[in-house]
Amino acid sequence: MPHTAYLPTIRDRGQAEIRVSTGFNGSELQAGYQASDKLILHAALLNYRNRRSGDGKGFRSADLGAGYYYAPPNGYWRLGGHAGVAYGSGTSGSSACFECVGTPGTEYEVRYTYAYVQPTALLQTTNQTWGFGLRMGRAYYHELTELRAEVLGGPILATSYAGHQGTFMQPTFQYSWRVLRWLAFSSSFGVQRFLNSSAAIGTVNPLVGQLGLHVILGKGAK
């Protein structure tokens, strides 16, 4: 389950932001800090629950990265990129309750790490930011176990795909509007796609979209 690509709304050295959001890819807490005029550090925690299964299963992951930006002389566009790593684990939801009756169905237990790069373009005005990021990454599955019951009441079969790797792309658009000096709202939308189809074991939710609330700390340029 992918994190929402980090597209900052802060722009001045010493500023920080905390973003709380929820949407297609779960609920997320993001934080960013403008360490210099060009360098941004950021981190995120993601929690996703499969609402359709009703079994409370899902994924948790953490993301740590940094971004570097070049600000053209006009002061509106910011061009740059991010790089980072993420770690996650969880169990996919399923229509089956294997522990109860062994009904037919399939689910996956996973534990993975991925690294990514993300070219980014931002258009920032006084109170608004339009952003686009193209996150490209490579995932390595430390654990990827398929649990399958083929017949009602039958045995549960386990197949391990540990060591599997997958390359993915995740384009994301974001719009944010600062309503107060310290508060902004944002909406983001994107999709995730594996480039090597054999990496997409099981059903992967391709949508990445969230509504967010940003709390901005530190004084910016007037």
N, C-alpha and C positions, 0 to 999 in steps of 0.2 A: 504494500500500500504506500503510495508516494507521498512525500511531504509536498506542501505547496511551495513553489519556487520563491525564494526570498527576493523581493523587489522593494528596496528601501524608500521610505518617505522622508527620512531625515537627510540633511544636506550639509550641516555645519559641524566643524570640529567640536567634540565634547558633547554632542547631542546623543541621546539614546532613545529607543522606542521599544515598547512592549505591545505585542499584537495578540489578541485573543480572537479566535475565529472558529467557525464550524461550517460543515458543508458535506459534499459528496464523499470526500476522502477522510471523514472523521472530524475530530476536534483537535485544535493545534494551538500551542503557545510558542510564539516566536519572539526573539529579542535581538536587537541590533545596536551596535555602538560605533559611532563615527570617531575612529581613533586619530585620524589626521584628515587633511583636506581631501585625500584620495583613498584612504584605507578604511574599510568597514569590516568589523567582526560581527558574526551572527551565530545564533544557536536556536534550535527548535526541538520541541517534544510533541509527538503525535500519538493520539489514541483513537483507534477505529474499532467499532463494534458492528457486527453483522446483524442488522435489525431484522432482516427477513428470516433468519434461521431461528430467532427467539431463544438461542442457547447461550447467549452472552459471550460467544467466542469472537476473537478479533485479533488485532495487532497493536503493538506498541513499538515506537522507534524514536531515536534521537539523531539529530543532525547538527554538525559543527562545521563552520566554514568561514571564509573571508572573501571580501570583494575589493577590487581596485578600480577606480574610476578616473577618467580624464574629463574635465569640464571645459568645453570649448569657450571661447571668449564671449559669446553672446549670453552666457549664464543660464540658458534655459535647458539645453540638451546636456545629458551626462551619458557618456559612453564608457563601457567597461565590461567587467566580467567577474564571476565568482568561481570558487573551487571549494570542495569540501568532501566530507565523508559522513556516512550514516550507518547506523546499526539498528536492526529490528528483529523481532521474533513474534510468533503467535500461532494461532490455529484458525484455519478458515472455517466458516460456518457450513453446515450441511443439513439436509432434510433428515438425515439419519441420526438416531441417538444410539450409538454403538454400545454404550454402556448399559442401555436399557433392554432393547429387543433385537439389536443387530439387523435393523431394517436395511434394505438396499440403499446405497448411497456412497459418496466419496467425500473425503475431506483431507486437508494437508496440514502437517505440522512443519513450520519453517523457522529458520534462524539464518540471517543473512547480513552481509556487509556490502555497501556499494560506495564507490567514489564517483565524483561528477565534476564537470566544468559547465559554466553557464554564461555565455555571452549575453550582455544585457544592454538595453537602451532605455533611458528615462527622459521624459519631457516634463519639466517641473515649472509651474508658475507659482504665484504667491501662495495660493491655497489648494492647488490641484496637482496631481502627479499621474501621468499616464506611463505605464511601464510594460516592457516586453522582455521576457527571458526565455532562452532556449537551453534547457538543462539536458545534458547528454552524459550518460553514466554507464558504468559496468558493475553488475551485481555478481557477488559470489555467495553461493548457498552453502553455509556450513552444515545445515540440516535441511533436508527437503524430503519428507516422508509422506507417501500417499497411503492412506488407509481406505480400504474398499471392501464393501460387502456386496457381493454380486446377487445373492438370493436371500429372501426373507428367512431369518433365523440361521443363515449360513455362517461360515467362519469369516473373521475379519482378516483380510490379506494386507500385508505391509510391504511397500516397495520403496527403497531408498534411492534418491537422486542426489545425495550429498556430493559436493564438488561441482555441481551444475553451475554454469555461468550464463548471464544474459546481458545484452547491450540494449539500452532503451533511450528514447528521446521523449522530452516533455516540454512542449511549447506552452507558455503561460502568459496571459494578458492580465493586467491589474489596473484598476482606476481607484484613486483615493482622493478624498475631499476633506480638507482640514477645516473643521467648523469652529474650533477655538485654537489658540496658540499651542495648547497641550493635548488636543483631542482631534482624531481624524477617523473617518469611516472609510472602508475599502471593500471592493468586490473583485474577485479574481476568478478566472476560468481558464482551463487548459485540458489537455489530454495526454495520456501516456501510451506509448506504443513500443513493444519489443521489436527490435530490428531482425533478430534471428528467431523465427517463429517457434523453433523447438524449445526455446527458453521459457515460453509461456505455458508452463504446466498448469492445467486447471483453468478456471475462469478468472480473468483479471478485470477488475473494474477500471475502464479506461478514463473515466471522468475525474478531473481535479478541479473543484470549484468551491469557493468559500466566501462567506461574508465576515468581515473582520472589524474590530474596534482597536484603534491604536492610541496608546497613551505615550506622549512625547515628553521626554525629560531633558532639561538643559535649555539654555537660551540660544536662539538662532540669530542670524544676521537680520537686521531690520531693513 
